[in-house]
Amino acid sequence: MKHHIIGYTRVSSVDQNIERQLEGLTLDKVFTDYTSGKDTNRPQLQAALAYVREGDTLTVHSMDRLARNCEDMLRTVRELNGNGVSVQFVKENMTFTAGSDDPRSILMFTMLLAFSQFERALIKERQREGIAIAKSKGKYKGGSKVLTAAQVEDLKQQVAAGVTKARVAKDLKISRQTLYNYLGPVAS
């Protein structure tokens, strides 16, 4: 039975470059999500997890592309390894092979996850503080851009005509995720 190398990529904003994530790697199949990594309820991640089989390797650019918190990451890697699937993180140069429980690797992995989760929490805290300061000065202009019905219809027609979603989003000055929200679940 042939073992496959399956790639998983994720970007959450228009300015992120998905091509660089697994550049130069030979992969049998790639699953891509265009959404936040706040949890593991992402359609293409779930499809990748359902697709991989015993002996396969799930390759991800970096840990933060797969999960944002320690609990989700540890559970996902543990479940994959338990099903005979190895998990490779390219940026961190770490691979967790099914049936191999190297205590040092697990310790390093857990520490990196904890630092990553801590850093994310600090970023969100600073963001909230910045928003509060901007609001107090009357300079906060946050919130999602709401498109008119005509703009929504136009974006759907452009996408149907083959204009790239990145181009449509850029022209409307909205994120790709907002574009996908307007397109609905069939847009992926």
N, C-alpha and C positions, 0 to 999 in steps of 0.2 A: 504494500500500500504506500502510495506517494504521500510524503509529508509536505504540507504547504506552509508558506510564509505569508501571513496575512497582515496587511498594514491597516492601521487606524490613524486617521488624522482628524483634527478639530480646530476650527477657528471660530472666534466669536465676534469679530468686527471686520469691516470692509478693508481696513488698512493692514490686516494680517495676511502674510503670504503662505498659502497652504503648500505651494510647490516645494519650498525649501525643507519641509518637515521630514520627508523620507527620500530626499533627493539622492540619487546614485545607488539606491538599494534595489535589488531584484525581488519583486514581490509577485505572488500569484494572484492576489486580489487585494483591493484597497477599499475600505469603508470610510466615508467622510461625513462629518457633522458640521453644520454651520450654526452653532448655538453655544450658549454658555456651558461651562463645565461644572455648574453648581451642584449637579447630582448626576447619577448614572442613567436617568430616564431620557436617553437620547436615542432616536430611532436607529441611526446607523451603528451606534455602539451596541445596541441590543441585537441588531442584525449580525454584527461581527461575532458577538458572543455566542449566538445561536449557530453560526456557520462553522466556527473552528471545531476541529476534531482531535482526538487523541493523536499525539505525535506532531501536531502543528505548532507553529510559533506565532504569537501575536506580537507584531513589532509596532512600537509607538515612539515618536520623536522624543518626547520627554514625559516625565511623570505627570506634570500638570495638564497635559493633553488628555490623559485617561481619567483622572479624578482630581478633585480639589481638596478632599479631606482624607485624613488618615483612615477612618473607618471604611469608607467606600473603596479606597485603594487596596487596603489589606484584604478586605473581603473578596474583591474582584480577582486579585492575584492568587489568593488561596483557593478560590473556587476553580479558576482556570487550571492551576497546578494539580488540584484534586481530580480534574477530568483529563489529566495527561497532556495539558497544553502548556508550553513554555511562554514566558512573557519577557520581551526584550525592550529596554529603554535605551535608545540610541545616545541621547545627549549625556545621560548619566553613566553610560557604558556598563549597564547592569542587566543581567539576564537571570531570571528565576526559572529554573528548569524543573519540570515535573519530577517528583521523586527525590529531589535534592534539597535538603534542609540545612544549608550552611548557616550556622548561628551568627557568624560575623556579617554575612551579607544581609541577613534579616535585620540585624541591629542597625547597620548603616542605612538600609532602606527605610526603616521606621524613623530614624533620626532625621533623614532628609525630608520625609513626609511631614514630620512635626514642624521642622523649620519652615517648610513651604507653607503649611497651613497658618503658622504664626505670622509669617510675612504678609499673607493675603489678608489676615485679620487687621494688621497694622495699616495696610493700604486702605481698607474700607473705613477704618476709624479716621484716618487723616482726610479721606474724601468727605465723610460726614461733617467733620470739623470745618473743612473748607466751604462746604455748602452752607453751613450755619452762618459762617462769617459773611459770605456773599449775600445771603438772605438779609442779614442784619443791615447791610449796606445798600440793599435794594438792587443788587446786581445779579441776582440768580435768575438764569433763564433756562433752567432744567426742564426735563419732561420730554416725552416723545413728541415728534412732529406729527400732527394729524393731517392726513391728506384729504382733499375734497373727493367726492364721489367721482368726479371727472378725472382727477389725477389717478385714482385707483384703477379706473377703467383703462386709462391710457397706459399705465404700467403693465397691466395684464396683456394688452394688445402688443406692446413692445416685446415682452417676454415670449409671447406666442409667435411673434414674427422672427424670433431668433436673436434679438439683441441680448447681450450677456446681462445676467442679473447684476453683476458688479457695476456695469455701465449705467443701468437703469437706476440703481440705488445712488450712485454718485451724482447723476444728473438731478435727482430729486432731493439730494442732500439728506438722505436717510441711510441708516445702517442696512447691511444686507439682511440682518435678522428681522428688522422692521419690514423690509420688502417681503421676506418669506411669510411673515405674519399676515400681510395683506393678500398674498397669493393663496394662502391656506395650505392644508396638509398634502395636496397633490403636487406641490411645487418642487419637492426634492427630486 
